[in-house]
Amino acid sequence: MSSTTAAGSKLAISAGTPAAQTTAAFKALTYTTVGGIETIGGFGAATEVVTFTPLDGPVEKYKGPTNYGQLSPTMKVDDADAGQALIQTFSAPKNTDQCAVRVTKPDGSLRFFQARVFGFPETIGAANSIITAAPAIEINTEVFKEPAPA
């Protein structure tokens, strides 16, 4: 598949943690699908640029720390949705646990990572809009990729 729409993508969360940082370990966990997702958002590693400017030459650039990014999904608020409830549990200010996250793309390929949830802010807009939430999910591990089934 060369390109596709996002329709059919899914976000799921697990209260468990993988036994190892491998795709197989993430796949072994039990996940709860998050309902009412409108967008999942962009995510992935970005490495900081560290520079040194010598007096007698061009700026030198080095790779610094890597930030695996964040996930900022938007969803319609559904207090009866088990996936949203799990995200809210992890978003509690005193909850410092990491959760495992699985993103499923329309072709069946998967993305896995561990993250902490730093909030579940709700937006109440105009009378003709849905109440939404935009959890702040910060990724703390490499994003593991599982290709689509053949």
Backbone bond lengths (Angstrom), bond angles and torsions (degrees), N, CA, C in turn:
res aa  C-N    CA-C-N  psi(-1)  N-CA   C-N-CA  omega(-1)  CA-C   N-CA-C  phi
1 M - - - 1.444 - - 1.525 107.87 -
2 S 1.315 116.99 127.34 1.452 119.29 -177.76 1.520 112.44 -90.93
3 S 1.314 117.79 -39.15 1.460 120.53 176.63 1.521 108.44 -157.24
4 T 1.328 115.61 158.87 1.457 120.57 -177.17 1.514 109.45 -158.41
5 T 1.311 116.14 169.73 1.455 120.44 171.69 1.528 108.19 -81.82
6 A 1.304 116.41 172.37 1.461 121.35 178.31 1.531 111.72 -84.86
7 A 1.327 117.67 -7.73 1.464 121.27 -177.58 1.522 110.44 -56.44
8 G 1.311 116.64 128.96 1.454 121.95 -179.02 1.513 113.91 97.60
9 S 1.325 117.90 -6.06 1.465 120.58 177.43 1.526 109.33 -69.67
10 K 1.334 115.44 151.56 1.461 120.19 -177.99 1.519 110.36 -136.88
11 L 1.334 114.44 150.75 1.458 122.95 175.25 1.517 106.97 -119.02
12 A 1.334 116.70 132.78 1.464 121.19 178.42 1.518 109.09 -137.94
13 I 1.322 115.70 154.05 1.461 121.77 -176.55 1.524 109.40 -132.07
14 S 1.321 115.62 148.17 1.461 121.22 178.10 1.523 109.20 -126.62
15 A 1.324 115.46 137.79 1.465 119.86 174.68 1.527 110.42 -77.27
16 G 1.336 116.65 -17.02 1.455 120.83 178.91 1.513 111.68 -80.41
17 T 1.314 115.43 164.13 1.459 120.21 175.44 1.523 108.33 -119.44
18 P 1.314 117.97 146.02 1.460 120.16 -178.00 1.528 111.74 -67.95
19 A 1.318 115.89 146.89 1.466 121.40 179.19 1.518 111.31 -69.56
20 A 1.321 116.81 -22.14 1.469 122.93 178.39 1.524 107.44 -151.32
21 Q 1.306 116.11 164.95 1.460 120.66 177.26 1.525 109.26 -88.69
22 T 1.325 115.31 70.57 1.461 122.42 178.84 1.520 108.72 -137.97
23 T 1.303 116.58 156.85 1.460 120.93 176.87 1.525 110.73 -58.62
24 A 1.330 116.77 -42.87 1.468 120.47 -179.68 1.520 111.28 -59.98
25 A 1.319 118.02 -40.84 1.469 121.24 -179.84 1.528 111.31 -66.80
26 F 1.322 116.87 -39.19 1.466 119.93 176.99 1.523 110.38 -67.48
27 K 1.324 117.20 -39.71 1.473 120.20 -179.31 1.527 111.98 -65.71
28 A 1.316 118.14 -25.56 1.466 122.28 -177.79 1.530 112.74 -74.18
29 L 1.322 117.87 -13.83 1.466 121.28 -178.09 1.529 111.18 -77.85
30 T 1.319 115.48 161.11 1.465 121.92 174.10 1.525 108.03 -97.58
31 Y 1.315 116.68 128.09 1.461 122.53 -176.46 1.524 110.90 -113.80
32 T 1.326 115.04 151.23 1.453 122.93 173.43 1.521 107.51 -112.66
33 T 1.319 117.23 122.93 1.456 121.32 179.68 1.525 109.98 -70.51
34 V 1.324 115.32 138.99 1.464 121.67 178.45 1.530 107.11 -92.22
35 G 1.318 116.22 123.98 1.455 120.89 -178.36 1.516 112.95 -88.05
36 G 1.328 115.36 162.81 1.458 121.81 173.87 1.506 115.39 71.04
37 I 1.326 117.27 24.36 1.468 120.67 -178.08 1.527 110.08 -75.08
38 E 1.319 116.09 129.75 1.464 121.65 174.57 1.530 110.33 -98.33
39 T 1.339 115.74 -45.53 1.463 121.51 175.64 1.520 108.75 -140.40
40 I 1.330 115.79 147.72 1.469 120.07 175.02 1.521 109.47 -96.68
41 G 1.305 117.88 -37.80 1.459 121.90 177.54 1.513 112.49 95.55
42 G 1.302 115.45 175.16 1.457 121.87 -179.03 1.513 111.56 -91.06
43 F 1.330 116.04 151.14 1.459 120.69 177.72 1.513 108.93 -160.50
44 G 1.322 116.11 160.76 1.456 122.14 178.54 1.513 111.56 143.96
45 A 1.299 115.22 167.49 1.460 122.13 -173.59 1.525 112.66 -71.42
46 A 1.325 114.40 142.42 1.460 122.87 170.85 1.524 106.57 -138.88
47 T 1.315 116.02 128.54 1.460 120.61 -178.65 1.525 109.27 -100.02
48 E 1.331 115.33 132.51 1.457 121.18 -179.12 1.531 110.17 -67.84
49 V 1.321 115.32 141.20 1.461 121.01 176.38 1.527 107.88 -89.58
50 V 1.328 117.00 124.42 1.460 123.10 176.42 1.522 106.27 -108.56
51 T 1.322 116.15 127.80 1.461 119.20 -177.22 1.520 112.02 -116.45
52 F 1.330 114.06 153.26 1.463 122.32 173.07 1.524 106.38 -134.81
53 T 1.305 115.93 130.28 1.456 119.44 -178.68 1.523 109.64 -112.72
54 P 1.347 116.85 99.88 1.466 119.44 178.57 1.531 109.74 -73.73
55 L 1.318 115.49 156.26 1.464 119.56 178.99 1.521 112.26 -70.59
56 D 1.323 117.24 -22.74 1.461 119.59 -173.16 1.534 113.84 -118.57
57 G 1.335 117.77 31.66 1.461 118.02 179.56 1.515 112.07 -174.68
58 P 1.321 115.02 -175.73 1.463 119.74 -178.30 1.528 112.03 -73.38
59 V 1.304 114.97 164.12 1.464 121.56 177.17 1.524 108.50 -62.11
60 E 1.329 115.57 133.29 1.466 121.16 176.85 1.521 107.79 -100.21
61 K 1.336 116.18 138.48 1.460 120.73 -178.30 1.518 110.01 -120.52
62 Y 1.340 114.74 136.66 1.461 122.51 -179.10 1.524 108.97 -129.79
63 K 1.299 114.81 158.61 1.455 119.43 174.93 1.517 109.26 -84.87
64 G 1.325 115.22 129.05 1.451 121.74 178.70 1.525 110.16 -104.82
65 P 1.316 116.89 -148.03 1.463 120.76 -177.82 1.524 111.80 -66.27
66 T 1.316 115.33 150.86 1.456 121.79 178.33 1.522 109.70 -101.18
67 N 1.310 115.21 134.75 1.460 122.69 174.79 1.525 106.23 -111.72
68 Y 1.336 117.46 120.74 1.458 120.67 -176.96 1.516 112.76 -80.58
69 G 1.308 117.38 0.48 1.450 120.95 171.39 1.512 114.16 92.73
70 Q 1.302 113.67 -168.19 1.440 121.02 -179.08 1.525 108.97 -141.56
71 L 1.293 114.13 161.26 1.450 121.51 178.39 1.516 106.24 -119.16
72 S 1.309 117.01 128.16 1.462 121.28 179.88 1.523 109.43 -126.57
73 P 1.321 116.66 71.19 1.460 118.46 -179.89 1.528 111.39 -69.82
74 T 1.308 116.05 154.49 1.460 120.20 170.44 1.521 107.29 -116.29
75 M 1.324 114.85 141.97 1.458 119.86 -176.63 1.516 109.90 -150.53
76 K 1.334 115.58 152.50 1.463 118.26 171.94 1.522 106.98 -76.09
77 V 1.313 116.73 135.43 1.455 120.95 -176.87 1.524 109.71 -70.00
78 D 1.334 114.72 128.56 1.463 121.64 178.65 1.523 107.10 -139.63
79 D 1.313 116.50 99.97 1.463 120.91 -176.27 1.524 112.83 -64.68
80 A 1.331 117.72 -15.64 1.464 120.81 179.26 1.534 112.51 -92.66
81 D 1.331 117.55 -3.04 1.467 120.96 -177.67 1.531 110.15 -82.26
82 A 1.322 116.82 123.93 1.474 121.89 -176.72 1.527 112.19 -64.72
83 G 1.327 117.57 -37.56 1.458 120.57 179.54 1.517 111.86 -65.82
84 Q 1.335 116.31 -43.41 1.461 119.75 177.59 1.528 110.83 -65.35
85 A 1.331 116.98 -38.36 1.469 120.60 178.03 1.521 110.68 -61.19
86 L 1.335 116.92 -39.58 1.459 120.64 179.53 1.530 110.79 -66.32
87 I 1.331 116.78 -41.65 1.467 119.89 176.29 1.527 109.90 -61.17
88 Q 1.323 117.10 -42.42 1.463 120.23 179.63 1.527 111.16 -63.32
89 T 1.329 117.18 -37.44 1.470 120.62 176.74 1.520 110.41 -59.94
90 F 1.336 116.62 -46.18 1.463 120.57 -179.89 1.529 112.30 -70.40
91 S 1.345 117.13 -21.37 1.465 119.99 -178.79 1.526 113.49 -83.36
92 A 1.317 117.70 -8.97 1.463 120.24 179.96 1.524 109.91 -56.19
93 P 1.338 118.06 136.29 1.466 121.00 -175.17 1.525 115.46 -52.95
94 K 1.329 118.21 -33.75 1.469 120.04 -178.05 1.528 112.63 -91.99
95 N 1.333 117.93 -1.40 1.469 120.76 178.30 1.523 108.36 -88.17
96 T 1.324 116.61 110.55 1.469 121.05 -179.37 1.531 112.15 -104.82
97 D 1.332 116.98 7.34 1.464 121.00 -178.99 1.525 111.77 -69.52
98 Q 1.314 114.35 151.85 1.460 119.88 172.13 1.529 108.68 -92.16
99 C 1.308 115.32 150.51 1.453 121.13 173.73 1.527 107.95 -117.37
100 A 1.306 115.83 161.13 1.461 120.79 173.76 1.520 107.49 -98.01
101 V 1.316 116.30 140.44 1.454 122.05 -177.81 1.520 108.89 -123.87
102 R 1.350 114.96 140.64 1.464 121.36 175.63 1.522 108.40 -126.33
103 V 1.325 115.66 128.81 1.456 121.79 173.40 1.525 106.60 -111.82
104 T 1.321 115.94 127.26 1.468 121.34 178.01 1.519 108.15 -108.97
105 K 1.326 116.20 125.05 1.456 121.12 178.27 1.533 109.20 -89.19
106 P 1.324 118.00 162.60 1.466 120.74 -176.13 1.531 114.58 -56.69
107 D 1.325 118.24 -28.34 1.465 120.50 -179.90 1.521 112.73 -83.35
108 G 1.341 117.24 -0.18 1.458 121.49 -179.77 1.513 114.08 93.78
109 S 1.335 118.28 -4.64 1.459 119.45 176.46 1.522 108.78 -70.45
110 L 1.329 115.64 153.99 1.463 121.52 -172.76 1.515 111.60 -124.39
111 R 1.313 115.71 152.05 1.460 123.56 171.41 1.522 106.61 -128.75
112 F 1.328 117.00 133.84 1.463 122.94 -179.46 1.518 109.69 -127.36
113 F 1.337 116.40 146.83 1.458 121.20 173.52 1.519 109.01 -167.69
114 Q 1.336 115.25 167.46 1.454 121.49 173.76 1.514 108.38 -106.80
115 A 1.337 115.39 147.55 1.453 119.93 -176.17 1.527 110.68 -153.92
116 R 1.319 114.36 167.21 1.461 121.58 169.99 1.523 107.26 -117.18
117 V 1.329 115.36 145.89 1.456 120.76 -179.76 1.532 108.10 -101.99
118 F 1.326 116.06 124.32 1.457 121.62 -174.37 1.523 113.75 -106.41
119 G 1.309 117.75 11.09 1.465 119.91 177.05 1.511 111.26 162.19
120 F 1.316 115.17 161.15 1.458 123.45 177.99 1.535 107.58 -138.83
121 P 1.347 116.69 60.32 1.464 118.80 -176.93 1.526 112.01 -68.92
122 E 1.316 114.94 137.05 1.459 121.46 178.75 1.521 109.69 -102.31
123 T 1.337 116.06 147.98 1.451 121.86 176.77 1.516 108.55 -118.74
124 I 1.331 115.14 121.27 1.454 121.29 175.75 1.519 105.45 -109.32
125 G 1.322 115.30 109.30 1.460 120.81 -175.30 1.514 112.15 -98.18
126 A 1.311 114.88 -142.47 1.462 122.05 -177.98 1.523 110.71 -73.99
127 A 1.328 115.37 170.72 1.466 121.89 -178.20 1.528 112.25 -60.07
128 N 1.320 117.44 -27.18 1.463 120.78 -178.26 1.530 112.52 -99.37
129 S 1.330 116.56 29.56 1.465 120.13 178.78 1.524 110.27 -130.75
130 I 1.318 115.00 159.95 1.457 122.99 178.64 1.526 108.73 -88.10
131 I 1.312 117.15 143.42 1.463 120.21 173.32 1.528 107.20 -72.38
132 T 1.318 116.46 125.55 1.470 121.73 -176.37 1.526 110.96 -121.09
133 A 1.323 114.51 165.80 1.462 122.23 173.51 1.518 108.21 -130.95
134 A 1.320 115.34 151.74 1.465 121.49 178.50 1.523 108.35 -135.56
135 P 1.346 117.46 81.55 1.461 120.51 -179.44 1.532 111.79 -58.91
136 A 1.311 115.85 145.71 1.466 122.43 176.48 1.524 107.50 -100.22
137 I 1.337 115.98 102.49 1.463 122.05 -175.39 1.525 108.59 -112.26
138 E 1.322 116.53 113.43 1.467 121.96 -177.70 1.529 109.98 -99.84
139 I 1.316 116.21 123.73 1.462 122.97 -175.51 1.527 109.84 -83.27
140 N 1.343 115.95 131.46 1.461 121.20 -176.69 1.526 114.59 -113.81
141 T 1.307 118.25 -2.83 1.463 120.69 -178.30 1.524 109.95 -131.19
142 E 1.283 114.33 170.17 1.460 120.67 171.16 1.531 108.37 -56.26
143 V 1.330 116.29 148.95 1.461 120.97 174.67 1.532 106.63 -90.76
144 F 1.327 115.62 116.93 1.455 121.95 -178.52 1.522 109.89 -91.13
145 K 1.330 116.34 134.77 1.465 121.75 -175.61 1.511 111.11 -112.64
146 E 1.326 115.33 133.81 1.460 122.64 174.51 1.524 106.01 -118.28
147 P 1.338 119.01 120.19 1.455 120.39 -177.99 1.521 112.41 -65.77
148 A 1.315 114.92 161.85 1.468 120.80 177.59 1.521 109.73 -62.63
149 P 1.328 116.41 146.79 1.472 119.11 177.41 1.533 109.59 -62.38
150 A 1.311 114.64 147.96 1.481 119.54 -178.53 1.511 111.28 -74.79
